[in-house]
């Protein structure tokens, strides 16, 4: 899920390559994963807070980022690219 979230967010960001963009999206993924774990720990609805799950969520950013880098250099990117950009 986090790989897909990262990929789609990178695709939606219209700016050219900006290294801050990657860090911002990484921090959003980290924050979202952490928030979900905190909510699971607070609500006690059959799920528990797990630090390892936060790590897994954050590591999910990497496949999404790699897929974006591959997509960015592919023919498909030129097909889906808006004519205004």
Secondary structure as the mmCIF struct_conf table of DSSP 4:
data_model
#
loop_
_struct_conf.conf_type_id
_struct_conf.id
_struct_conf.beg_label_comp_id
_struct_conf.beg_label_asym_id
_struct_conf.beg_label_seq_id
_struct_conf.end_label_comp_id
_struct_conf.end_label_asym_id
_struct_conf.end_label_seq_id
HELX_RH_AL_P HELX_RH_AL_P1 UNK A 2 UNK A 12
BEND BEND1 UNK A 15 UNK A 16
HELX_RH_AL_P HELX_RH_AL_P2 UNK A 19 UNK A 43
BEND BEND2 UNK A 45 UNK A 46
HELX_RH_AL_P HELX_RH_AL_P3 UNK A 51 UNK A 72
TURN_TY1_P TURN_TY1_P1 UNK A 73 UNK A 73
BEND BEND3 UNK A 74 UNK A 74
HELX_RH_AL_P HELX_RH_AL_P4 UNK A 75 UNK A 80
BEND BEND4 UNK A 81 UNK A 81
TURN_TY1_P TURN_TY1_P2 UNK A 83 UNK A 84
#
